[in-house]
Structure formats: C-alpha cells, structure tokens
Amino acid sequence: MRRVAIDARQPDAAALLDAAAVIQSGGIVAMPTDTLYGLAADPFSIEAVERVFAAKGRAAERALPLVGADIAQIEDQLGPLSPGVRRLASAYWPGPLTLLVPRPPSIADRVTGGFEDVGVRVPAHAVPRELCRTAGRLLTATSANPSGVPATADPGVVEQMLQNRVELLLDAGPSPGGPPSTIVSVSGGSVRLVRPGAIPWDEVQACLARA
C-alpha cells in the first residue's frame, strides 16, 4: 500500500489524479470521509467490487454504500431522483444522510447485496467529493476495515489493518469520526428509517412534511 498525504480542505490535484488512476484500473483507494475512512472502488466494475469484498472479508449479502461529487453526478449515473429523495438530498447533502434509490443495471449486482435499491450520499468532505469528480464516477465508500474489526478514523490504523489489500491510502489525517450516516428509504410515497445515525429521524420526517 502506498500512502499519500492530501489536504482535507483543498485536495491536491496530483494526488487526486493518482488515486483516480488506481480506481480506473480496478484498484482500491482508502480515503477519508466526513465520518470514518472508507474504501473507494468503481461500483460499475464487477472485478473492482469483488476486490472490495475480498479486502474486507465481507459477506456477499452485505451492501456497499456509494458516494458522489454532487446531486448532478448521482442523477447522471443512477437516474433522476424522486421528489422526496431530491428534497432530502437538497436539505442534507453534503452530509451524513444516505438515501436509497433504485439500482440501475449498470451498477454491479454485488454492490446492493441482492436488493433493488442502492444507498448513496454526498459526503461533507472535500477529498471523496473531488475524487468522485476526478475519477468521473460514483465510488464505493464502505468502511476501511476488515469485517468484524471496528472501523477507524485513523489513517495509520487503516494502513496496519489492510496493508497489501489496498493499492493507495489518501492520508488527510484523522477523519471527524462520530456516528455513521442515517440511512433512509423514500419510495412510493412512504419514508422509512433503515439505520439511525448522525441526522435525527424526526428531522428527516419534518423535512419531508414541509413539502
């Protein structure tokens, strides 16, 4: 694993291009997010997704969350957002709210763990957003740790845990940590809390009620 320093607020273009090249060739990049460190790979590549599962030792039925540069990139690659999803996205992105949207055929089946929806968000951290933009695609963002081992905000721990399972580590120092993203499903006019997290459920409901 190569370890490259990158500024958390103003990511260096050369480091981003380096990481994007790894992803475009089917590799894995460990990157900071607005919660913990995550594993970035191409969700449109079956081979890359398989490598993420192998790196984590993760069961096939577990879904991989995605991140994007902005709403425009997400709609371009996953399809138009429903009115409810778009309202929540506009209110809470960039931020720790993962929204479930229909999975297009272009996304590898393994990404969703067999489900019809895929979770996606725009993180409140410049590195993953700009890496998505530089790579020209949405990226996986599952936590950078082997399954059964606690996720971490410390890039040094990521390096120790994953070693040769990942090509590149973008080291922006410790990530903010805190609770995981809230996961919400909005479909058919109904809204459902899938996983509690950083954004309180009552705030999500209130946002939709104001529509």
C-alpha positions in Angstrom: 0.0 0.0 0.0 1.3 3.4 -0.9 0.4 6.2 1.5 0.0 9.7 0.0 -0.7 12.9 2.1 -3.6 15.0 0.9 -5.1 18.2 2.3 -8.6 17.6 3.7 -9.9 21.0 2.6 -8.1 21.7 -0.6 -7.1 18.3 -2.0 -4.0 18.3 -4.3 -4.9 17.7 -7.9 -1.9 15.4 -8.4 -2.9 13.1 -5.5 -6.5 13.0 -6.8 -5.3 12.1 -10.3 -3.1 9.4 -8.8 -6.0 7.9 -6.8 -8.4 8.2 -9.8 -5.9 6.2 -12.0 -5.9 3.5 -9.3 -9.7 3.3 -9.3 -10.0 3.4 -13.1 -7.6 0.5 -13.4 -9.8 -1.6 -11.0 -7.9 -0.9 -7.8 -8.9 0.2 -4.3 -8.2 3.5 -2.6 -8.6 4.1 1.2 -9.9 7.6 1.6 -11.1 9.9 4.4 -14.8 10.8 4.7 -16.8 13.1 7.0 -17.2 10.1 9.4 -14.5 7.4 9.1 -12.1 6.2 6.5 -13.7 4.3 3.6 -12.7 2.1 0.6 -13.2 3.7 -2.8 -13.6 1.5 -5.8 -15.5 1.5 -9.1 -19.1 0.2 -8.4 -19.6 -0.2 -12.2 -16.8 -2.8 -12.3 -17.7 -6.3 -11.0 -14.0 -7.1 -10.6 -13.4 -4.0 -8.5 -16.4 -4.7 -6.3 -15.2 -8.3 -5.8 -11.8 -6.9 -4.7 -13.5 -4.7 -2.1 -15.4 -7.7 -0.6 -12.1 -9.7 -0.6 -10.3 -6.9 1.1 -12.9 -6.7 3.9 -13.7 -10.4 4.0 -17.3 -9.3 3.8 -20.3 -11.5 3.2 -21.9 -11.2 -0.3 -25.3 -10.2 1.2 -24.0 -7.0 2.7 -24.5 -3.9 0.5 -21.8 -1.3 -0.3 -22.8 2.3 0.1 -21.8 4.8 -2.6 -20.8 8.4 -2.6 -20.9 11.1 -5.3 -19.5 14.5 -6.1 -22.9 16.2 -6.1 -26.6 15.6 -6.9 -25.9 16.1 -10.7 -23.4 13.3 -10.8 -25.7 11.0 -8.8 -28.6 11.6 -11.2 -26.4 11.3 -14.2 -25.2 7.8 -13.2 -28.2 6.4 -11.2 -31.1 8.2 -12.8 -33.4 11.0 -11.7 -34.2 11.3 -8.0 -37.8 11.1 -6.8 -39.3 14.3 -5.4 -38.9 13.0 -1.8 -35.3 11.9 -2.3 -34.4 15.2 -4.0 -35.9 17.2 -1.2 -33.9 15.4 1.4 -30.8 15.5 -0.8 -31.1 19.2 -1.2 -31.5 19.7 2.6 -28.8 17.4 3.9 -26.1 17.0 1.2 -23.3 17.3 1.6 -23.7 15.5 4.8 -24.3 12.2 6.7 -27.6 11.1 5.1 -27.6 8.0 2.9 -30.7 7.7 0.6 -31.8 4.5 -1.0 -32.5 4.9 -4.7 -33.3 2.3 -7.4 -30.2 0.5 -8.7 -29.6 0.8 -12.4 -28.4 -2.2 -14.4 -25.0 -0.6 -14.8 -24.3 -1.0 -11.1 -22.7 -4.4 -10.2 -25.2 -6.7 -8.5 -22.9 -7.4 -5.7 -23.0 -3.7 -4.7 -26.6 -4.0 -3.4 -26.3 -7.4 -1.7 -29.2 -8.6 -3.9 -31.6 -5.7 -3.1 -33.2 -3.4 -5.7 -32.0 -0.2 -4.1 -28.6 1.3 -3.6 -27.5 3.7 -0.9 -25.8 6.9 -1.9 -24.9 10.3 -0.5 -22.7 13.3 -1.0 -20.2 13.5 1.9 -19.3 16.7 3.7 -15.6 16.1 3.0 -13.7 17.5 0.0 -11.5 14.5 -0.6 -14.2 11.9 -1.5 -16.2 14.5 -3.4 -13.3 15.6 -5.5 -12.1 12.1 -6.0 -15.5 11.2 -7.5 -15.3 14.2 -9.7 -11.7 13.4 -10.8 -12.5 9.7 -11.4 -15.6 10.6 -13.3 -17.9 8.2 -11.4 -19.6 7.4 -8.2 -17.4 5.4 -5.8 -18.0 2.8 -3.1 -17.4 4.1 0.4 -17.7 1.1 2.7 -15.6 1.5 5.9 -11.9 0.8 5.6 -11.6 -2.2 7.9 -11.8 -6.0 7.8 -15.3 -7.3 8.7 -15.6 -7.9 12.4 -12.9 -5.2 13.2 -14.1 -1.7 14.3 -13.9 1.0 11.6 -11.5 3.8 12.3 -10.9 7.5 11.8 -7.1 7.0 11.9 -5.2 6.5 8.6 -2.4 4.8 10.5 -4.7 2.1 11.7 -6.1 1.7 8.2 -2.6 1.1 6.9 -2.0 -1.5 9.6 -5.3 -3.3 9.1 -5.4 -3.5 5.3 -1.7 -3.4 4.3 -1.4 -5.1 0.8 -5.2 -5.4 0.3 -5.4 -1.8 -0.9 -3.2 0.0 -3.5 -3.3 3.5 -2.1 -4.1 5.3 1.1 -5.0 9.0 0.9 -3.9 10.3 4.2 -5.7 13.5 5.3 -5.1 13.0 9.0 -7.8 11.7 11.3 -11.3 12.0 9.9 -14.0 13.6 12.1 -15.5 10.3 13.3 -18.8 10.3 15.1 -22.0 8.4 14.3 -22.5 6.8 10.9 -24.8 8.3 8.3 -28.5 7.9 8.7 -30.0 5.6 6.1 -33.5 6.4 4.8 -35.7 4.8 2.2 -38.2 7.0 0.3 -40.3 5.1 -2.2 -43.9 5.0 -3.3 -44.8 8.0 -1.1 -43.6 6.3 2.1 -40.5 7.1 4.1 -38.7 4.5 6.3 -35.7 4.7 8.6 -33.3 1.9 7.7 -30.5 2.8 10.1 -30.3 5.6 12.7 -27.3 7.8 12.5 -25.9 11.3 12.6 -29.1 13.0 11.4 -32.1 12.5 13.8 -35.1 10.7 12.3 -37.5 13.4 13.4 -35.6 16.0 11.4 -35.9 13.8 8.3 -39.6 13.4 8.8 -40.0 17.2 9.5 -38.1 18.0 6.3 -40.5 15.8 4.2 -43.5 17.1 6.0 -42.7 20.7 4.9 -43.0 19.6 1.2 
